Amino acid sequence: MAKETKFCPNCGAEIDKNAEICPKCGVRVMVPTYVEKKSTGIAAVLSFVFVGLGQIYNGQIGKGILFVIIVSF
């Protein structure tokens, strides 16, 4: 089975496909991805204070605005 590789964009060295830092030049070649974890407790409290705010907090902007509009009428 062949080892999967890629090339360092800084020095051009052939490196492992999953390498985060080039062993030859030391430059970071893969930026780690972070996922922001939203608090379900905060979302619940916001929804209790005003319907739709919890959805907006969770990034569901359209759904939150729709809830605000529906509850307002």
DSSP file (Angstrom, degrees, kcal/mol; ACC not computed):
  #  RESIDUE AA STRUCTURE BP1 BP2  ACC     N-H-->O    O-->H-N    N-H-->O    O-->H-N    TCO  KAPPA ALPHA  PHI   PSI    X-CA   Y-CA   Z-CA
    1    1 A M              0   0    0      0, 0.0     2,-0.2     0, 0.0     0, 0.0   0.000 360.0 360.0 360.0 128.9    0.0    0.0    0.0
    2    2 A A        -     0   0    0      1,-0.1     2,-0.4     0, 0.0     0, 0.0  -0.485 360.0-116.7 -78.8 143.4    1.5    3.3   -1.1
    3    3 A K        -     0   0    0     -2,-0.2     2,-0.4     1,-0.0    -1,-0.1  -0.647  28.7-126.3 -78.8 129.8    1.9    6.1    1.5
    4    4 A E        +     0   0    0     -2,-0.4    13,-2.1     1,-0.0    14,-0.3  -0.632  38.2 174.9 -81.1 132.1   -0.2    9.2    0.7
    5    5 A T  E     -A   16   0A   0     -2,-0.4     2,-0.3    11,-0.3    11,-0.2  -0.813  19.8-167.8-131.6 169.4    1.8   12.4    0.5
    6    6 A K  E     -A   15   0A   0      9,-2.6     9,-3.2    -2,-0.3     2,-0.4  -0.883  29.6-104.1-144.3 175.2    1.5   16.0   -0.4
    7    7 A F  E     -A   14   0A   0     -2,-0.3     7,-0.2     7,-0.2     6,-0.1  -0.885  29.8-114.6-110.8 139.7    4.0   18.8   -0.9
    8    8 A C     >  -     0   0    0      5,-2.6     4,-1.6    -2,-0.4    20,-0.0  -0.526  18.2-145.8 -67.2 127.9    4.9   21.6    1.5
    9    9 A P  T  4 S+     0   0    0      0, 0.0    -1,-0.2     0, 0.0    20,-0.0   0.684  95.4  48.7 -70.4 -15.5    3.8   24.9    0.0
   10   10 A N  T  4 S+     0   0    0     17,-0.1    -2,-0.0     3,-0.1    19,-0.0   0.924 131.7   6.8 -88.4 -51.8    6.7   26.6    1.7
   11   11 A C  T  4 S-     0   0    0      2,-0.1    -1,-0.0    16,-0.1    -4,-0.0   0.574  90.6-122.7-112.6 -12.2    9.7   24.5    0.8
   12   12 A G     <  +     0   0    0     -4,-1.6     2,-0.1     1,-0.3     3,-0.0   0.507  55.8 151.9  84.8   3.9    8.3   21.9   -1.7
   13   13 A A        -     0   0    0     -6,-0.1    -5,-2.6     1,-0.1     2,-0.5  -0.382  52.0-112.9 -69.0 146.0    9.3   18.9    0.4
   14   14 A E  E     +A    7   0A   0     -7,-0.2     2,-0.3    -2,-0.1    -7,-0.2  -0.709  48.4 171.9 -80.7 123.9    7.2   15.8    0.0
   15   15 A I  E     -A    6   0A   0     -9,-3.2    -9,-2.6    -2,-0.5     7,-0.1  -0.820  39.4 -74.9-130.5 166.6    5.5   15.2    3.3
   16   16 A D  E >   -A    5   0A   0     -2,-0.3     3,-1.6   -11,-0.2   -11,-0.3  -0.319  42.1-122.1 -60.9 143.4    2.8   12.9    4.8
   17   17 A K  T 3  S+     0   0    0    -13,-2.1   -12,-0.1     1,-0.3    -1,-0.1   0.808 111.6  45.7 -58.5 -32.2   -0.7   13.8    3.7
   18   18 A N  T 3  S+     0   0    0    -14,-0.3    -1,-0.3   -12,-0.0     2,-0.1   0.354  82.6 127.7 -95.4   5.3   -1.8   14.2    7.4
   19   19 A A    <   -     0   0    0     -3,-1.6     3,-0.1     1,-0.2    -4,-0.1  -0.387  38.9-169.8 -66.0 136.0    1.2   16.2    8.5
   20   20 A E  S    S+     0   0    0      1,-0.3     9,-2.5     9,-0.1    10,-1.5   0.741  77.0  33.8 -93.2 -29.1    0.3   19.5   10.3
   21   21 A I  B    S-B   28   0B   0      7,-0.3    -1,-0.3     8,-0.2     7,-0.2  -0.991  87.5-116.3-129.8 134.9    3.9   20.8   10.3
   22   22 A C     >  -     0   0    0      5,-2.5     4,-2.1    -2,-0.4     5,-0.1  -0.548  17.7-150.5 -68.7 123.7    6.6   20.3    7.6
   23   23 A P  T  4 S+     0   0    0      0, 0.0    -1,-0.2     0, 0.0    -8,-0.0   0.725  92.8  51.2 -69.2 -19.0    9.4   18.3    9.2
   24   24 A K  T  4 S+     0   0    0      3,-0.1    -2,-0.0     1,-0.1    -9,-0.0   0.933 128.9  12.0 -82.9 -49.2   11.9   19.9    6.8
   25   25 A C  T  4 S-     0   0    0      2,-0.1    -1,-0.1   -12,-0.0    -3,-0.0   0.597  91.4-127.4-108.9 -13.0   11.2   23.6    7.2
   26   26 A G     <  +     0   0    0     -4,-2.1     2,-0.3     1,-0.3     3,-0.0   0.570  57.5 143.0  81.6   8.5    8.9   23.7   10.3
   27   27 A V        -     0   0    0     -5,-0.1    -5,-2.5     1,-0.1     2,-0.4  -0.638  58.2-111.5 -85.4 139.3    6.1   25.7    8.7
   28   28 A R  B     +B   21   0B   0     -2,-0.3    -7,-0.3    -7,-0.2     3,-0.1  -0.559  36.2 176.7 -69.8 125.4    2.5   24.8    9.6
   29   29 A V        +     0   0    0     -9,-2.5     2,-0.4    -2,-0.4    -8,-0.2   0.551  66.2  44.8-107.7 -12.9    0.9   23.3    6.5
   30   30 A M  S    S-     0   0    0    -10,-1.5    -1,-0.2   -12,-0.1   -12,-0.0  -0.975  73.2-145.0-135.8 121.2   -2.5   22.4    7.9
   31   31 A V        -     0   0    0     -2,-0.4     2,-0.1    -3,-0.1   -11,-0.0  -0.725  27.3-120.9 -83.8 124.2   -4.5   24.7   10.1
   32   32 A P        -     0   0    0      0, 0.0     2,-0.4     0, 0.0    -1,-0.0  -0.395  25.1-131.5 -65.1 141.4   -6.4   22.8   12.7
   33   33 A T        -     0   0    0     -2,-0.1     2,-0.4     2,-0.0     0, 0.0  -0.784  18.7-161.4 -97.5 137.9  -10.2   23.3   12.5
   34   34 A Y        -     0   0    0     -2,-0.4     2,-0.6     2,-0.0     0, 0.0  -0.942   7.0-151.0-118.7 138.6  -12.1   24.2   15.6
   35   35 A V        -     0   0    0     -2,-0.4     2,-0.5     2,-0.0    -2,-0.0  -0.945  20.0-131.1-109.9 122.4  -15.9   23.8   16.1
   36   36 A E        -     0   0    0     -2,-0.6     2,-0.6     1,-0.1    -2,-0.0  -0.594  19.0-143.0 -75.1 122.9  -17.4   26.2   18.5
   37   37 A K        -     0   0    0     -2,-0.5     2,-0.3     2,-0.0    -1,-0.1  -0.775  12.1-146.9 -90.1 121.6  -19.6   24.3   20.9
   38   38 A K        -     0   0    0     -2,-0.6     2,-0.5    20,-0.1    20,-0.1  -0.642  18.8-114.9 -87.1 144.9  -22.8   26.3   21.8
   39   39 A S     >  -     0   0    0     -2,-0.3     4,-1.8     1,-0.2     5,-0.1  -0.677  14.3-157.8 -81.4 123.9  -24.2   25.9   25.3
   40   40 A T  H  > S+     0   0    0     -2,-0.5     4,-2.2     1,-0.2    -1,-0.2   0.826  94.1  57.7 -69.3 -29.9  -27.7   24.3   25.3
   41   41 A G  H  > S+     0   0    0      2,-0.2     4,-2.4     1,-0.2    -1,-0.2   0.923 106.5  46.5 -65.1 -44.7  -28.4   25.9   28.7
   42   42 A I  H  > S+     0   0    0      1,-0.2     4,-2.7     2,-0.2     5,-0.2   0.909 112.1  51.7 -64.1 -41.3  -27.8   29.4   27.4
   43   43 A A  H  X S+     0   0    0     -4,-1.8     4,-2.3     1,-0.2    -1,-0.2   0.905 110.3  49.1 -61.7 -40.9  -30.0   28.7   24.3
   44   44 A A  H  X S+     0   0    0     -4,-2.2     4,-1.9     2,-0.2    -2,-0.2   0.916 111.8  47.7 -65.3 -43.3  -32.7   27.4   26.6
   45   45 A V  H  X S+     0   0    0     -4,-2.4     4,-2.4     2,-0.2    -2,-0.2   0.918 111.9  50.0 -64.3 -43.3  -32.6   30.5   28.9
   46   46 A L  H  X S+     0   0    0     -4,-2.7     4,-2.6     1,-0.2     7,-0.4   0.902 110.8  49.4 -62.3 -40.6  -32.6   32.9   25.9
   47   47 A S  H  < S+     0   0    0     -4,-2.3    -1,-0.2     1,-0.2    -2,-0.2   0.847 110.6  51.0 -67.1 -32.5  -35.6   31.1   24.4
   48   48 A F  H  < S+     0   0    0     -4,-1.9     3,-0.2    -5,-0.2    -2,-0.2   0.900 111.6  47.1 -69.2 -40.3  -37.4   31.4   27.8
   49   49 A V  H  < S-     0   0    0     -4,-2.4     2,-0.3     1,-0.3    -2,-0.2   0.934 137.4  -3.8 -66.7 -46.3  -36.6   35.1   27.9
   50   50 A F  S >< S-     0   0    0     -4,-2.6     3,-2.1    -5,-0.2     4,-0.4  -0.910  81.9-113.2-152.2 120.5  -37.8   35.7   24.4
   51   51 A V  T 3  S+     0   0    0     -2,-0.3    -4,-0.1     1,-0.2    20,-0.1  -0.271 101.8  25.0 -56.9 129.1  -38.9   33.1   21.9
   52   52 A G  T 3> S+     0   0    0     15,-0.1     4,-2.0    16,-0.1    -1,-0.2   0.053  91.8  97.7 105.7 -23.5  -36.5   32.8   19.0
   53   53 A L  H <> S+     0   0    0     -3,-2.1     4,-2.5    -7,-0.4    -6,-0.2   0.858  81.2  55.5 -67.1 -33.6  -33.4   34.1   20.8
   54   54 A G  H  > S+     0   0    0     -4,-0.4     4,-1.7     2,-0.2    -1,-0.2   0.904 108.5  47.6 -64.1 -41.0  -32.1   30.6   21.5
   55   55 A Q  H  4>S+     0   0    0      2,-0.2     5,-2.6     1,-0.2     4,-0.3   0.911 111.4  50.2 -65.8 -42.3  -32.3   29.7   17.8
   56   56 A I  H ><5S+     0   0    0     -4,-2.0     3,-1.4     1,-0.2    -2,-0.2   0.916 109.2  52.2 -62.0 -42.5  -30.5   32.9   16.8
   57   57 A Y  H 3<5S+     0   0    0     -4,-2.5    -1,-0.2     1,-0.3    -2,-0.2   0.870 107.3  53.1 -59.1 -38.3  -27.8   32.1   19.4
   58   58 A N  T 3<5S-     0   0    0     -4,-1.7    -1,-0.3    -5,-0.2    -2,-0.2   0.452 124.6-102.9 -79.8   0.0  -27.4   28.6   17.9
   59   59 A G  T < 5S+     0   0    0     -3,-1.4     2,-1.3    -4,-0.3     3,-0.2   0.508  87.4 124.2  93.1   4.5  -26.8   30.1   14.4
   60   60 A Q     >< +     0   0    0     -5,-2.6     4,-2.5     1,-0.2     5,-0.2  -0.572  29.5 162.3 -94.8  70.2  -30.3   29.4   13.1
   61   61 A I  H  >  +     0   0    0     -2,-1.3     4,-2.6     1,-0.2     5,-0.2   0.917  68.2  46.9 -60.5 -50.8  -30.9   33.0   12.2
   62   62 A G  H  > S+     0   0    0     -3,-0.2     4,-2.3     1,-0.2    -1,-0.2   0.911 113.7  48.1 -60.7 -44.2  -33.8   32.5    9.9
   63   63 A K  H  > S+     0   0    0      2,-0.2     4,-2.3     1,-0.2    -1,-0.2   0.904 112.4  49.8 -63.4 -41.8  -35.7   30.1   12.2
   64   64 A G  H  X S+     0   0    0     -4,-2.5     4,-2.2     2,-0.2    -2,-0.2   0.916 111.3  47.5 -63.8 -43.9  -35.2   32.5   15.1
   65   65 A I  H  X S+     0   0    0     -4,-2.6     4,-2.4     1,-0.2    -1,-0.2   0.892 110.4  53.2 -65.0 -39.1  -36.5   35.5   13.2
   66   66 A L  H  X S+     0   0    0     -4,-2.3     4,-2.7    -5,-0.2    -2,-0.2   0.919 109.2  48.8 -61.4 -43.4  -39.5   33.4   12.0
   67   67 A F  H  X S+     0   0    0     -4,-2.3     4,-2.5     2,-0.2     5,-0.2   0.901 110.4  51.3 -62.4 -41.2  -40.2   32.5   15.7
   68   68 A V  H  X S+     0   0    0     -4,-2.2     4,-1.5     1,-0.2    -2,-0.2   0.922 112.6  46.1 -61.7 -43.7  -40.0   36.1   16.7
   69   69 A I  H  X S+     0   0    0     -4,-2.4     4,-0.9     2,-0.2    -2,-0.2   0.923 113.3  48.6 -66.0 -45.2  -42.4   37.2   14.0
   70   70 A I  H >< S+     0   0    0     -4,-2.7     3,-0.7     1,-0.2    -2,-0.2   0.909 113.4  46.4 -63.0 -42.9  -44.9   34.4   14.7
   71   71 A V  H 3< S+     0   0    0     -4,-2.5    -1,-0.2     1,-0.2    -2,-0.2   0.797 104.7  62.6 -71.7 -27.9  -45.0   35.1   18.4
   72   72 A S  H 3<        0   0    0     -4,-1.5    -1,-0.2     1,-0.2    -2,-0.2   0.752 360.0 360.0 -69.6 -22.9  -45.3   38.8   17.9
   73   73 A F    <<        0   0    0     -4,-0.9    -1,-0.2    -3,-0.7    -2,-0.2   0.450 360.0 360.0 -96.6 360.0  -48.7   38.4   16.1
